[in-house]
Amino acid sequence: MFVVAIIVLSLLLVWGDCVAYRRYISPCSRVWVRRAVAVLFVIANILPYISMALVWLLELPSMVPTMWLLTIYALLSLSRLALYAGIMTIKNSYAKWIVGVVLCTIVALILIVGVVHTRKELVVKSVEIASARLPQAFDGYRIAFFSDLHIGSIISVSDMCRNLVEQINSLDADLVVFGGDLINIRYDELSPELQNILGGIKARDGVVAVLGNHDTGVYARDTITLPLEENTHLLKGRIAQMSWRLLDNETEWLVRGKDSLTLTGIGFSPELLEHRHSASVADSLDLRPIYERVPNDKFNISVSHMPQLWRKISALGYGDLVLSGHVHAMQIKLHIGKHEFSPAQLMYREWSGHYTEPNSHLYITDGVGSVGFHLRIGAPPEITELTLRRAD
């Protein structure tokens, strides 16, 4: 989807650049001006392909440099398209330039705010989950939930992680849950320094985590010297060193007095990896072995990196609450009144926030880190404080 979007955008830009060059640049008598503009158009249009080439040809220590290229590309491309929308659709020669420049400026400012502010604006969202199945002793139980850290793509990653830990700890939650995609490409992005920082997250019932698609190492260029299985194994070891409990198709019990509930973490199987962005990934997936010894008369919290599994979990009689990430709202969310819109809606039925069905809740966090671009528009990094309530 991402590659297709880049190709479509590139074709639109090439067409727009050709029209703009023929109408406004070609008549210029200065040869150096025509050549300079042509070169700038070419450079602006090949930035994403330079970025992709760097990813696949070089084993970079982080994605930060290549993501900067894509971010600059997005800024140049979308603001340029806004300019073309004005100057190529309005006939009045004076008005079209005013409209084009205004549109270009608005789009550029929105993108710049997304880069310099929204991307770093870590917010805490509070959500209540009410269920008649919740044991009385867990009424008021609080979970701090975060996901999609993507360590290898964060600028000033140590500062971001310290801020994250400080805000999570300030919630004084009963349990902290991480929803997957801790790293971006390789296990060693989780350096000893970051292990020390993230290992400082505290909660009465500790920290539990699941793996996401990026945690498997599938995006590493060299999977011969670092096979997916080895990358995952080494990452699991580093997670354990932080005293996070990794639930890989496993269930544990949370106990309060004589009451208890179950907490299930769904691992990232090869089948999930193959169809990670597919809406139909759960159709042929058999989740029954994961819940085989889990009693369905207990309130169950399931953590699945991918929200597409929600209905499959619910159909088995589990997942009173399902916690997911993965989507990021594609880092773009438009707010119009009470309604929200995102390109993510083109790919995902559930893509951000709180969803309910009889006897089941799903919460999808917009994540903390970024993928592709150092940019978030209307979808700031998120920590979610979920409070469980017994509905009588």
MIVO-933101 format. One record per residue: x, z, y of N, C-alpha, C in turn; residue in one letter. Coordinates in pm, whole numbers, padded with zeros to 5 digits, always signed. Each point is the difference from the previous one (the first is absolute). Layout:
XZYXZYXZYa ...
//
This chain:
+00083+00000-00120-00083+00000+00120+00087+00000+00125m +00104+00086+00000+00089+00009+00114+00072-00132+00024f +00054-00058-00107+00072-00127+00012-00094-00111+00046v -00123-00003-00056-00097-00101+00041-00033+00013+00149v -00017+00125+00046-00030+00023+00142+00113-00051+00088a +00125+00025-00042+00115-00047+00078+00003-00153+00005i -00029-00065-00113+00002-00147-00004-00109-00058+00090i -00122+00056-00008-00109-00048+00085+00032+00019+00147v +00052+00119+00033+00038+00027+00139+00109-00096+00046l +00096-00027-00087+00109-00092+00035-00053-00140+00028s -00093-00047-00083-00056-00134+00021-00076-00008+00133l -00077+00104+00031-00071+00004+00128+00097-00004+00118l +00108+00075-00014+00098+00007+00108+00074-00132+00017l +00037-00063-00111+00068-00129+00010-00089-00102+00070v -00128-00001-00040-00095-00090+00066-00011+00032+00149w -00016+00128+00034-00012+00040+00140+00126-00032+00079g +00116+00025-00061+00126-00029+00069+00016-00149+00027d -00038-00082-00098+00011-00145+00018-00090-00049+00113c -00124+00050+00003-00093-00039+00107+00052+00048+00136v +00045+00127+00004+00051+00055+00126+00123-00076+00047a +00088-00035-00092+00121-00072+00037-00036-00137+00057y -00092-00070-00068-00036-00135+00044-00069+00003+00136r -00085+00099+00023-00077+00005+00125+00080+00055+00118r +00080+00105-00025+00056+00074+00113+00152-00004+00010y +00069-00025-00111+00146+00003+00002+00059-00141+00005i -00056-00090-00080+00053-00136-00007+00006-00071+00136s -00099+00020+00090+00007-00068+00130+00113+00051+00090p +00060+00113-00035+00107+00056+00083+00120-00095+00002c +00055-00023+00118+00111-00095+00014+00134+00058-00045s +00009+00130-00012+00127+00064-00036+00014+00004-00153r +00099-00071-00050+00020-00010-00145+00032+00137-00059v +00081+00080+00070+00041+00129-00056-00119+00095-00017w -00099-00014+00088-00120+00082-00012-00077-00038-00125v -00017-00130-00022-00074-00047-00118+00070+00045-00128r +00132-00011-00001+00076+00039-00120-00006+00152-00023r +00013+00075+00108-00002+00146-00013-00134+00049-00052a -00109-00057+00051-00133+00041-00046-00020-00038-00146v +00045-00119-00037-00013-00043-00140+00076+00093-00094a +00121+00040+00039+00080+00092-00081-00070+00136-00012v -00053+00049+00112-00071+00128-00002-00122-00005-00091l -00074-00111+00004-00116-00016-00088+00043+00006-00147f +00108-00070-00032+00048-00004-00139+00043+00141-00045v +00079+00069+00083+00048+00134-00036-00118+00095-00020i -00097-00005+00092-00116+00090-00009-00079-00024-00128a -00004-00125-00045-00081-00033-00118+00070+00026-00133n +00133+00011+00001+00070+00021-00128+00038+00147-00023i -00033+00088+00094+00036+00141-00016-00052+00062-00130l -00125-00025-00042-00045+00063-00126+00075-00051-00121p +00042-00126+00003+00072-00056-00114+00144+00052-00004y +00058+00025+00117+00131+00065+00005-00011+00140-00059i -00106+00070+00036-00023+00136-00051-00015-00001-00151s -00082-00091-00053-00022-00007-00144+00129-00037-00073m +00078-00090+00059+00127-00040-00062+00096+00119-00008a +00003+00081+00105+00087+00117+00000-00040+00098-00109l -00131+00016-00021-00048+00093-00102+00043-00046-00139v -00015-00129-00028+00025-00049-00135+00146-00034-00027w +00075-00031+00104+00139-00038-00020+00097+00117+00013l -00040+00103+00074+00088+00114+00024-00066+00128-00048l +00080+00090-00054-00050+00132-00040+00021+00094+00118e -00089-00008+00099+00014+00081+00120-00030+00146-00030l +00070+00094+00068-00025+00142-00024-00138+00045+00045p -00063-00075+00090-00137+00032+00043-00066-00128+00049s -00132+00009+00017-00076-00115+00048-00013-00002+00152m +00059+00097+00067-00017+00013+00145+00040-00127+00075v +00119-00059-00023+00038-00120+00077-00094-00118-00023p -00035-00026-00126-00087-00116-00027-00140+00022+00055t -00046+00124-00002-00130+00029+00058+00001-00016+00152m +00114+00025+00063+00010-00026+00144-00016-00149+00029w +00057-00085-00085-00017-00145+00019-00147-00039-00010l -00070+00057-00098-00142-00030-00015-00083+00056+00115l +00041+00114+00051-00072+00060+00112+00016-00087+00125t +00122-00046+00025+00024-00089+00114-00079-00130-00017i -00002-00049-00124-00078-00120-00030-00148+00020+00032y -00055+00114-00042-00141+00028+00027-00027+00005+00150a +00089+00063+00074-00017+00011+00145+00004-00137+00066l +00099-00081-00036+00014-00134+00060-00114-00091-00043l -00041+00011-00125-00099-00093-00054-00140+00027+00051s -00044+00126-00012-00137+00031+00037-00023-00009+00151l +00098+00039+00078-00014-00012+00146+00002-00149+00040s +00078-00079-00071+00005-00144+00028-00133-00067-00036r -00057+00039-00113-00130-00054-00038-00107+00036+00103l +00007+00122+00054-00095+00041+00103+00015-00087+00125a +00124-00031+00035+00025-00088+00114-00059-00138-00025l +00023-00052-00120-00051-00134-00033-00153-00001-00001y -00062+00110-00044-00146+00007-00003-00057-00019+00139a +00072+00049+00102-00047-00017+00137+00027-00137+00057g +00123-00045-00012+00038-00124+00069-00050-00126-00072i -00037+00013-00127-00041-00119-00074-00152-00011-00018m -00074+00102+00040-00145-00006-00018-00076-00006+00133t +00068+00024+00109-00065-00003+00133+00049-00122+00076i -00092-00076+00056+00036-00126+00067+00055+00021+00139k -00055+00096+00073+00046+00024+00136+00148+00038+00000n +00083-00079+00067+00145+00017-00007+00047+00134+00058s -00074+00054+00096+00040+00127+00061-00049+00117-00086y -00126-00006-00039-00059+00111-00077+00064+00016-00137a +00038-00113-00063+00051+00010-00136+00131+00078-00005k +00084-00014+00103+00126+00074+00001-00023+00148+00027w -00096+00031+00085-00033+00141+00024-00050+00065-00129i -00097-00066-00066-00055+00054-00124+00109+00010-00108v +00081-00104-00012+00105-00001-00102+00101+00112+00020g +00044+00018+00122+00099+00104+00030-00060+00139-00021v -00125+00018+00042-00066+00130-00019-00014+00032-00149v -00048-00097-00081-00013+00021-00144+00135+00030-00064l +00100-00075+00039+00135+00019-00053+00051+00141+00032c -00023+00045+00123+00046+00131+00042-00071+00112-00076t -00132-00015-00018-00078+00102-00072+00049+00013-00143i +00015-00113-00068+00046+00002-00140+00139+00060-00009v +00090-00041+00090+00137+00052-00002+00001+00151+00021a -00082+00050+00094-00004+00144+00026-00053+00077-00120l -00104-00054-00065-00055+00066-00120+00108+00011-00108i +00074-00107-00020+00104-00002-00102+00113+00096+00037l +00039+00001+00125+00109+00088+00044-00039+00146-00018i -00124+00035+00036-00048+00137-00021+00003+00035-00149v -00038-00096-00085+00004+00022-00145+00140+00026-00052g +00100-00060+00065+00139+00017-00042+00060+00131+00053v -00017+00025+00129+00071+00113+00063-00078+00131-00006v -00133-00007-00025-00078+00124+00003-00078+00024-00129h -00097-00086-00032-00090+00026-00113+00077+00015-00130t +00105-00078-00019+00079+00007-00123+00056+00139-00025r +00025+00077+00107+00062+00132-00013-00098+00115+00022k -00125-00031+00030-00097+00101+00039-00065+00062-00124e +00072+00092-00064-00049+00064-00121-00120+00089+00032l -00115-00031-00061-00123+00073+00030-00048+00075-00124v -00076+00107+00023-00062+00076-00108-00150-00022+00007v -00058-00051-00108-00144-00020-00008-00060+00108-00091k -00111+00056+00042-00068+00104-00078-00127-00056-00063s -00015+00019-00130-00114-00053-00074-00054+00108-00092v -00132+00016-00006-00063+00093-00094-00058-00077-00118e +00023+00052-00119-00051-00059-00124-00095+00101-00063i -00130-00033-00002-00102+00092-00054-00046-00046-00137a -00007+00093-00094-00044-00033-00135-00063+00122-00066s -00112-00023-00067-00065+00108-00074+00079+00038-00124a +00092-00084-00043+00080+00028-00120+00122+00087+00031r +00028+00019+00125+00118+00078+00036-00020+00148-00034l +00094+00062-00073-00013+00143-00029-00001+00084+00128p -00073+00109-00002-00016+00084+00119+00134+00048+00054q +00094+00033-00089+00129+00053+00043+00081-00102+00078a -00033-00128-00012+00074-00105+00072-00071-00044+00128f -00108+00066+00036-00067-00030+00127+00097+00034+00113d +00034-00100+00081+00097+00019+00108+00143-00035-00040g +00020-00044-00123+00135-00040-00046+00047-00119+00082y +00125+00005+00049+00048-00103+00092+00118-00076-00060r -00007-00132+00010+00103-00090-00051+00059-00080+00115i +00131+00002+00013+00068-00089+00094+00045-00124-00077a -00051-00114+00040+00022-00125-00074+00072-00101+00089f +00107-00058-00055+00069-00108+00071+00051-00100-00104f +00033-00120+00047+00038-00106-00094+00083-00105+00071s +00057-00091-00080+00066-00121+00051+00102+00032+00110d +00099+00078-00039+00105+00036+00095+00095-00118+00024l +00032-00075-00105+00086-00119+00013+00128+00033+00077h +00076+00093-00056+00118+00055+00067+00094-00109+00051i +00023-00103-00080+00098-00102+00035-00041-00090+00114g -00121+00017+00053-00043-00086+00110-00029+00078+00128s +00034+00129+00001-00028+00084+00117+00121+00004+00092i -00024-00022+00129+00103+00017+00102+00014+00150+00026i +00123+00050+00015+00024+00144+00021-00072+00081-00108s +00030-00034-00125-00075+00055-00114+00014+00152-00009v +00116+00057+00031+00017+00145-00009-00092+00072+00099s -00006-00051+00123-00087+00061+00101-00146-00010-00040d -00039-00117-00053-00138-00019-00042-00037+00096-00113m +00090+00017-00095-00028+00088-00113-00005+00147+00043c +00086+00038+00093-00005+00139+00050-00133+00026+00070r -00045-00096+00080-00129+00014+00067-00114+00009-00101n +00010-00084-00104-00101+00000-00105-00008+00136-00069l +00115+00054-00038+00005+00128-00070-00053+00112+00090v +00040-00003+00126-00044+00104+00093-00152+00000+00015e -00060-00120+00012-00145-00007+00017-00074+00039-00128q +00052-00042-00115-00065+00039-00126+00005+00151-00018i +00116+00058+00022+00014+00145-00018-00086+00079+00099n -00023-00058+00119-00083+00070+00099-00145+00011-00044s -00041-00084-00095-00137+00005-00051-00022+00115-00096l +00108+00054-00055-00007+00113-00094-00100-00031-00112d +00016-00117-00062-00095-00048-00101+00019+00072-00133a -00105-00002-00082+00010+00054-00135+00081-00093-00091d -00012-00132+00026+00067-00099-00084+00040-00118+00088l +00116-00057-00029+00043-00123+00067+00005-00110-00105v -00058-00115+00032-00005-00113-00092+00065-00120+00066v +00090-00066-00073+00061-00125+00047-00051-00114-00086f -00048-00109+00065-00070-00106-00072+00081-00122-00038g +00133+00007+00002+00080-00111-00050+00066-00084+00107g +00095-00086-00042+00085-00081+00089+00086+00089+00089d +00081+00082-00067+00096+00084+00070+00114-00084+00058l +00046-00096-00079+00108-00088+00043-00056-00139+00030i +00087-00088+00044-00042-00137+00028+00056-00098-00102n +00129+00016-00034+00064-00093-00093+00076+00071-00111i +00093+00091+00037+00090+00061-00098-00013+00153+00002r +00029+00058-00116-00010+00145-00016+00092+00075+00096y +00120-00059+00034+00096+00073+00081-00036+00004+00149d -00113-00062+00037-00050+00024+00136-00034+00147+00018e -00039+00066-00109-00026+00144+00004+00135+00071-00011l +00069+00008+00112+00135+00056+00006-00004+00152-00014s +00115+00064-00029+00003+00147-00006-00050+00065+00128p +00029-00059+00116-00049+00056+00126-00152-00001+00004e -00062-00112-00039-00146-00010+00002-00063+00086-00109l +00070+00014-00114-00049+00091-00104-00009+00142+00055q +00103+00039+00074+00002+00134+00057-00112+00021+00101n -00026-00105+00082-00106+00010+00101-00137+00004-00067i -00029-00097-00087-00132-00009-00063-00023+00113-00100l +00108+00054-00055-00013+00114-00089-00045+00126+00072g -00002-00006+00133-00044+00114+00078-00150+00009+00017g -00076-00094-00057-00146+00007+00008-00048+00117-00088i -00085+00084+00057-00046+00119-00070-00152+00004-00009k -00050+00053-00111-00143+00026-00018-00015+00102-00111a -00110+00074-00001-00020+00106-00099+00003-00055-00143r -00056-00119-00019+00001-00061-00134+00102-00113-00010d +00094-00005+00095+00110-00094-00008-00035-00141+00044g +00088-00092-00037-00013-00142+00036-00009-00083-00128v -00103-00085-00009-00011-00093-00112+00007-00142+00054v +00043-00092-00085+00020-00138+00044-00027-00097-00114a -00031-00124+00038-00007-00111-00096+00090-00111+00051v +00025-00097-00086+00083-00114+00038-00088-00114+00052l +00057-00082+00088-00064-00121+00048+00078-00122-00043g -00049-00117+00037+00066-00123-00044+00143-00012+00052n +00026+00044+00124+00136-00009+00054+00096+00095-00073h -00052+00105-00059+00086+00098-00068+00056-00054-00131d -00054-00110-00051+00046-00054-00127+00127-00083+00012t +00039-00036+00123+00119-00082+00019-00023-00148-00014g -00127-00042-00003-00032-00141-00022+00046-00088+00117v +00020+00060+00117+00038-00079+00116+00152-00008+00019y +00077+00063-00089+00145-00009+00008+00045-00142-00034a +00103-00048+00071+00048-00136-00027+00066-00009-00136r +00084+00099-00031+00076-00003-00125-00063+00097-00101d -00086-00054-00085-00063+00083-00103+00074-00011-00133t +00118-00063+00002+00082-00007-00122+00090+00123-00007i +00074+00027+00109+00084+00120+00003-00083+00125+00026t -00120-00017+00059-00090+00112+00021-00139-00038-00052l -00020+00009-00132-00131-00033-00057-00110+00091+00055p -00123-00050-00005-00112+00077+00053-00009+00138-00065l +00020+00004-00131-00012+00127-00071+00104+00101+00047e +00124-00048+00026+00106+00090+00045-00028+00048+00143e -00045-00093+00087-00033+00039+00137-00106+00110+00000n -00104-00018-00082-00108+00097-00006+00049+00133-00056t +00083-00006-00105+00054+00122-00061+00084+00079+00101h +00085-00070+00074+00086+00068+00097-00082+00059+00115l -00103-00072+00040-00086+00051+00107-00075+00125-00047l -00049-00003-00124-00069+00117-00054+00091+00122+00002k +00128-00022-00032+00095+00111+00001+00017+00059+00139g +00006-00086+00100+00016+00049+00137-00126+00070+00050r -00116-00050-00043-00125+00067+00037-00005+00140-00061i +00042+00011-00126+00002+00131-00067+00094+00097+00072a +00110-00050+00050+00095+00085+00072-00060+00057+00129q -00104-00065+00053-00068+00051+00119-00108+00103-00035m -00015+00026-00131-00102+00092-00051-00142-00054+00021s -00012-00134+00013-00132-00062-00004-00034-00022-00147w -00126+00024-00036-00044-00023-00138-00059-00141-00009r +00069-00085-00075-00045-00138-00015-00099-00008-00117l -00122-00047+00030-00102-00016-00102-00007-00147-00041l +00054-00031-00116+00007-00137-00049-00096-00013-00118d -00126-00033+00031-00107+00001-00100-00013+00138-00064n +00008+00102+00084-00005+00138-00046-00104+00078+00081e -00045+00110-00059-00099+00087+00064+00050+00144-00002t -00018+00068+00112+00029+00143+00003-00124+00075+00049e +00002+00130-00021-00114+00084+00038+00035+00080+00124w -00097+00009+00090+00012+00089+00115-00098+00115-00023l +00048+00121+00016-00080+00117-00037-00014+00094+00120v -00122+00047+00020-00031+00103+00098-00090+00103-00070r +00057+00115-00034-00077+00102-00071-00046-00053-00134g -00132+00003-00022-00056-00049-00126-00041-00147+00008k +00015-00061+00118-00039-00141+00019+00123-00090-00008d -00025-00126-00033+00110-00096-00009-00052-00141+00024s +00092-00088+00034-00031-00143+00009+00122-00076-00051l -00020-00130-00025+00109-00081-00054+00053-00097+00105t +00128-00024-00010+00069-00091+00093+00075-00103-00083l -00040-00127+00011+00055-00107-00082+00076-00099+00087t +00121-00035-00041+00078-00101+00070+00013-00124-00086g -00034-00115+00056+00005-00126-00074+00132-00070+00028i +00077-00025-00105+00129-00065+00015-00014-00148+00029g +00114-00062+00030-00004-00142+00036+00047-00084-00119f -00097-00045-00078+00027-00076-00121+00040-00143+00034s +00062-00074-00094+00033-00141+00023-00121-00084+00036p -00117+00034-00056-00122-00076+00031-00041+00020+00145e +00011+00124+00047-00030+00026+00141+00099-00074+00090l +00124-00003-00042+00103-00066+00080-00027-00149+00013l -00045-00060-00108-00026-00144+00000-00116-00037+00091e -00100+00086+00008-00122-00031+00077-00020+00097+00116h +00108+00044+00061-00008+00109+00097-00085-00031+00123r -00016-00129+00032-00082-00035+00117-00130-00069-00040h -00036+00012-00126-00120-00067-00049-00119+00095+00000s -00114-00050+00043-00122+00081+00000-00050+00025-00142a +00038-00085-00094-00051+00009-00137+00101+00065-00095s +00099+00070+00053+00104+00057-00084-00056+00096-00104v -00109+00070+00034-00052+00102-00091-00089-00057-00111a -00033-00128+00007-00096-00057-00095+00043+00018-00145d +00125-00029-00029+00047+00007-00139+00088+00122-00025s +00013+00086+00099+00088+00117-00013-00074+00114-00070l +00059+00054-00102-00061+00110-00075+00061+00133+00047d -00078+00075+00074+00047+00129+00052-00036+00116-00093l -00074-00026-00108-00047+00108-00086+00112+00085-00057r +00114-00059-00042+00107+00086-00054+00052+00102+00101p -00006-00033+00128+00050+00092+00102-00087+00126+00006i -00131-00018-00023-00094+00112+00012-00044+00054-00136y +00069-00041-00105-00045+00031-00136-00021+00150-00022e +00086+00083+00051-00009+00145-00023-00044+00075+00126r -00058-00073+00094-00046+00062+00125-00151+00023-00009v -00047+00123+00003-00144+00025-00008-00073-00054+00122p -00108-00072-00022-00071-00059+00115-00107+00091+00058n -00006+00124-00051-00092+00095+00062+00069+00079+00112d +00128-00029+00024+00075+00063+00108+00012-00095+00119k -00001+00055+00119+00026-00079+00120+00140-00059-00013f +00010-00131+00020+00127-00070-00019+00046-00069+00128n +00125+00023+00034+00066-00075+00107+00095-00098-00067i -00014-00128+00029+00090-00102-00055+00077-00064+00114s +00129-00020-00023+00086-00063+00100+00043-00135-00057v -00043-00106+00066+00034-00136-00041+00054-00074+00121s +00120-00049-00008+00055-00072+00115-00092-00113+00044h -00060-00066-00098-00086-00114+00030-00147+00040+00000m -00071-00022+00112-00142+00038+00007-00091-00084-00088p +00049-00115-00048-00083-00087-00084-00044+00067-00130q +00063+00113-00036-00034+00067-00126-00113+00101+00016l -00046+00021+00123-00099+00106+00026-00123-00009-00090w -00065-00114-00002-00125-00013-00078+00025+00011-00150r +00115-00046-00043+00035+00011-00142+00014+00147-00039k +00064+00078+00087+00016+00143-00025-00135+00069+00001i -00081-00032+00099-00133+00061+00013-00089-00032-00119s +00010-00122-00051-00084-00042-00113+00032+00080-00126a +00121+00053-00009+00039+00082-00115-00047+00144+00015l -00057+00034+00117-00049+00136+00023+00101+00091+00066g +00105-00060+00060+00104+00078+00068+00008-00043+00146y +00100+00050+00069+00019-00044+00138-00110+00048+00093g -00033+00131-00008-00090+00055+00102+00060-00028+00138d +00132+00001+00005+00074-00041+00119+00118-00085-00044l +00010-00121+00052+00112-00088-00029+00078-00020+00130v +00131+00021-00006+00087-00016+00117+00090-00122-00021l +00002-00089+00098+00076-00125-00012+00068-00037+00131s +00093-00094-00010+00069-00056+00116+00007-00151-00013g +00122-00053+00000+00029-00139-00035-00036-00104+00106h -00114+00015+00068-00051-00108+00084+00059+00003+00141v +00021+00119+00055+00049+00020+00138-00096-00054+00105h -00120-00042-00040-00090-00077+00088+00075-00123+00054a +00100-00045-00078+00090-00108+00041+00058+00024+00139m +00004+00130+00039+00062+00045+00125-00070-00056+00124q -00120-00053-00019-00079-00051+00113-00144+00044-00019i -00050+00078+00093-00138+00046-00007-00062-00008+00139k -00107-00073+00011-00071-00014+00127-00122+00091-00001l -00019+00075+00107-00110+00095+00010-00100-00053+00102h -00121-00027-00046-00109-00044+00090-00118+00093-00025i -00020+00094+00094-00102+00102-00021+00034+00083-00121g -00096+00015-00092+00024+00075-00122+00054-00087-00113k +00018-00127+00029+00042-00094-00104+00150-00027+00008h +00058-00026-00115+00143-00033-00008+00017-00132-00074e +00098-00077+00045+00025-00131-00060+00150-00015-00022f +00034-00070-00108+00140-00020-00035+00014-00123-00089s +00114-00068+00007+00025-00108-00096-00005+00047-00144p +00017+00131-00022-00005+00055-00135-00134-00024-00067a -00104-00016+00079-00134-00023-00055-00010-00133-00075q +00093-00091+00027+00000-00128-00070+00048+00013-00144l +00071+00110-00029+00059+00019-00132-00057+00118-00076m -00048+00101+00073-00039+00124-00066-00143+00038+00036y -00075+00041-00101-00137+00046+00023+00000+00133+00075r +00087+00091-00044+00023+00126+00071+00142-00004+00052e +00018+00025+00128+00132-00024+00058+00052+00112+00090w -00086+00089+00049+00047+00109+00086-00109+00105+00015s +00041+00128-00008-00092+00107+00031-00080+00052-00119g -00117+00058+00029-00080+00074-00097-00117-00086-00050h -00010-00012-00132-00110-00072-00064-00067+00094-00099y -00131-00016-00015-00073+00086-00093-00093-00082-00088t -00015+00048-00123-00103-00045-00092-00052+00125-00069e -00112-00008-00068-00051+00121-00068+00107+00066-00086p +00027+00127+00029+00094+00082-00076+00146-00043+00013n +00033-00080+00099+00139-00042+00014+00034-00033+00144s +00120+00042+00040+00053-00029+00133+00133-00072-00014h +00026-00092+00090+00129-00068+00009+00052+00017+00141l +00128+00039+00012+00062-00001+00132+00128-00084-00006y +00007-00098+00091+00118-00088+00010+00070+00030+00132i +00120+00049-00008+00078+00026+00119+00067-00128+00049t +00023-00008+00131+00069-00117+00056+00151+00009-00014d +00050+00106-00063+00141+00010-00029+00084+00045+00119g +00129+00011-00024+00094+00049+00101+00095-00110+00045v +00062-00070-00094+00099-00102+00034-00063-00136+00026g +00086-00099+00012-00045-00137+00027+00068-00096-00096s -00067-00111-00024+00056-00107-00082-00016-00131+00076v +00102-00082-00001-00008-00130+00066+00040+00005+00146g -00070+00083+00079+00022+00007+00143+00018+00145+00044f +00083+00023+00101+00007+00131+00065-00115+00007+00100h -00121+00005-00052-00115-00021+00087-00125+00060-00064l -00075+00075+00079-00132+00048-00041-00093-00012+00119r -00113-00064-00020-00100-00018+00107-00128+00071-00042i -00033+00108+00068-00124+00073-00031+00000+00073-00132g +00114+00003-00069+00010+00067-00131+00128+00082-00003a +00004+00112+00074+00122+00080+00007+00036+00065-00132p +00124+00041-00019+00039+00074-00120-00088+00123-00017p -00033+00032-00124-00106+00100-00024+00037+00106-00101e -00031+00123+00034-00010+00111-00095-00147+00038-00004i -00055+00020-00118-00141+00035-00011-00015+00142-00053t -00077+00080+00071-00033+00135-00046-00141-00005-00059e -00008+00013-00131-00129-00005-00070-00043+00141-00037l -00119+00038+00043-00054+00132-00033-00115-00017-00099t +00013+00064-00116-00103-00008-00104-00109+00102+00030l -00126-00045-00007-00115+00087+00024-00098-00008-00117r -00051+00114-00040-00102+00001-00105-00136-00029+00063r -00066-00104-00051-00132-00037+00050-00104+00059-00095a -00076+00095+00047-00101+00066-00085-00132-00075+00002d 
//
